[in-house]
Amino acid sequence: MTTLPPPYQPYYYESDPNPVVVLEGVSGIGKSTLAEILATRLSATSLHTLPDPHTGWSSTINRKLRPLPQLGFYLSGLLHASDRIREAQAHGPVVADRYMSSVIACHAAVHRVPVEVVDALLKPFQPYVAPPTRTYYLRCSEEALRTRMTTKSDVKSDDTDLLNVPDRLPRLLDNFVRVAEDDDTAVWLDTDDKTPQELADWVLTDLEHARA
């Protein structure tokens, strides 16, 4: 793996290795709810990619910037999230709602480019990204997803586009499958007919096996 020049290397903290749990999947599938439960039960730090201050800028970036500058912005948010994960990991477990897989899958879906193209553009920065212990890819039926979206309290344009832009949902679902195929930390988690608490129980059991 490429070594970054000294000024660009991440800061490493002296600590026992604590787990980093990442939740991936399309909007409305239940990542935020599950992240909240896991963070409570693990006494973990919870964060979202993109973290502040990036999260407040994303709608403007999506509206005003062309695709490559957009990707640069999301890369910046990803690297900042990685810094925050390393810092939090020094003190305990971390639960991340979205991470690198979402940056690749979502950007590729919105701009209709292969995930391999986006992955190649981000590859030089891979050494900076704090590796997850497990990445849980949530999935459910389209019918269940549409039902969940009707009860989502913080609906954004990305959420409505997911169901209204032709081919956006199938393209994004396929992108997550492709990204997961190359993710050594990937675990698929089917959410149909399961409560958030049941999903959390399953994740915690699987995480214990991963750490054993």
Salt bridges, closest charged atoms under 4 A:
GLU116 OE2 - ARG178 NH1 3.92
ASP119 OD2 - LYS123 NZ 3.29
GLU142 OE2 - ARG146 NH2 3.12
ASP154 OD1 - LYS152 NZ 3.14
ASP154 OD2 - LYS156 NZ 3.51
ASP159 OD2 - LYS152 NZ 3.12
ASP174 OD2 - ARG178 NE 2.84
ASP190 OD1 - ARG139 NE 2.65
ASP201 OD1 - ARG41 NH1 2.72
ASP206 OD2 - ARG134 NE 2.83
